[in-house]
Amino acid sequence: MSILPTPNSRKHNFSAGPGALPFEVLEEIARELPDFRGLGISIMEMSHRSKEFEGVVADTRAALTRLLGLGADYEILLIQGGASQQFAMVPMNLGPGGVYLNTGEWASKAVEEAQRWGETFEAYSGKAETFRDLPSEEQRFDGPVGAKYLHYTSNNTLYGTQFHHLPRTNLPLVCDVSSDFISRPVDMTRFDLVYAGAQKNAGPSGVTIVVAKRDVLRTFKGDSRVPTIFRYQTHAENETMYNTPNCFGIWVVGLMARWVERQGGVAAMEVLGREKADLIYSAIDERPDFYQGHAVKAVRSLMNITFRCATEALDEAFMAEADRRSLISLKGHRKVGGMRASIYNAVPKESVAALADLIRTFGR
Ligand SMILES: Cc1ncc(COP(=O)(O)O)c(C=O)c1O
């Protein structure tokens, strides 16, 4: 008897995170889990110091290196604590003196954590307009004298906005890429450091991916009070195994990275991502009298699509009908209301088409 459901029994999952994983990857996990590579134990039961697990870490880092097109001057850490811990680690290691673009809830949290650690400059805030817009491509953010880095959030998961350009600055760029990691080609040479919780585009929760220039990671310039475990240098010098890592999670991030490679890499993900997003945005835009998108059109996200009906009662009815059709996790974040469809890499086009169909028929 198979321990797996059939692909047909799966729901159309629009969860904002942890998000959907490809069925193919779930099958690989189920097949390999009880007896990892014929070793007679699972990956969750072996020493993280074993040569087998070292191989898993090397494979995962190598797959991500290929996907991101990283040069030898970049390094990848696979640590814990989520993107939320990075909000603190960035200023502890690179700051104080960060310049921040406050484009949403998570960006606001990053600002707050940086402020705890010292002088922080909020160079932009979209709060007054409920974070529906982003800075334009023309705006520059060089920051005051002594500024150390520019931090921004490439995709604002709650509000459904996404940068489609790199902010102009003469400062080193640092970015929270949690919700659009490996979903499109990015010139990584422009960044000193990026970080992402894996649980949206790249695997299960519990693994935080930090990609940064080697010298940024390996040269600790912070305050002596910074605890050992919160120093990038600690994790870099210990080849990302200073303490017991999330062994299972790191393995699955590797499986997910190789799945993206099989789909054609990040360029193919972007093409597919645009096709998927267009299906939903065009269905919403056909009925401006019935549906309103939250984000300004020019900064609409390809990952999280936020929209609402004219009344909360209609939103509720929409979600009830969605549920009846096995379309789940469409409720918008409480700060935004309405609906949110998260259509990360692994959400199949068929699921997105099913949602576009619901948007059209419900509107009628
Ligand atoms: C853009 C962004 N940053 C940070 C976070 C927080 O991530 P974590 O739960 O991994 O700390 C999230 C989670 O949804 C997010 O979407």
Ligand as a Chemical Component Dictionary entry (heavy atoms), coordinates in Angstrom:
data_LIG
# 
_chem_comp.id                   LIG 
_chem_comp.type                 NON-POLYMER 
_chem_comp.pdbx_formal_charge   0 
_chem_comp.three_letter_code    LIG 
# 
loop_
_chem_comp_atom.comp_id 
_chem_comp_atom.atom_id 
_chem_comp_atom.alt_atom_id 
_chem_comp_atom.type_symbol 
_chem_comp_atom.charge 
_chem_comp_atom.model_Cartn_x 
_chem_comp_atom.model_Cartn_y 
_chem_comp_atom.model_Cartn_z 
_chem_comp_atom.pdbx_ordinal 
LIG C1 C1 C 0 9.031  38.810 3.887  1  
LIG C2 C2 C 0 9.064  38.066 5.192  2  
LIG N1 N1 N 0 10.040 38.326 6.073  3  
LIG C3 C3 C 0 10.102 37.689 7.250  4  
LIG C4 C4 C 0 9.163  36.753 7.625  5  
LIG C5 C5 C 0 9.285  36.075 8.966  6  
LIG O1 O1 O 0 9.855  34.850 8.719  7  
LIG P1 P1 P 0 10.123 33.756 9.848  8  
LIG O2 O2 O 0 8.791  33.261 10.289 9  
LIG O3 O3 O 0 10.938 32.758 9.090  10 
LIG O4 O4 O 0 10.884 34.389 10.948 11 
LIG C6 C6 C 0 8.144  36.428 6.738  12 
LIG C7 C7 C 0 7.154  35.408 7.106  13 
LIG O5 O5 O 0 6.086  35.285 6.587  14 
LIG C8 C8 C 0 8.083  37.113 5.502  15 
LIG O6 O6 O 0 7.116  36.854 4.632  16 
# 
loop_
_chem_comp_bond.comp_id 
_chem_comp_bond.atom_id_1 
_chem_comp_bond.atom_id_2 
_chem_comp_bond.value_order 
_chem_comp_bond.pdbx_ordinal 
LIG C1 C2 SING 1  
LIG C2 N1 SING 2  
LIG C2 C8 DOUB 3  
LIG N1 C3 DOUB 4  
LIG C3 C4 SING 5  
LIG C4 C5 SING 6  
LIG C4 C6 DOUB 7  
LIG C5 O1 SING 8  
LIG O1 P1 SING 9  
LIG P1 O2 DOUB 10 
LIG P1 O3 SING 11 
LIG P1 O4 SING 12 
LIG C6 C7 SING 13 
LIG C6 C8 SING 14 
LIG C7 O5 DOUB 15 
LIG C8 O6 SING 16 
# 
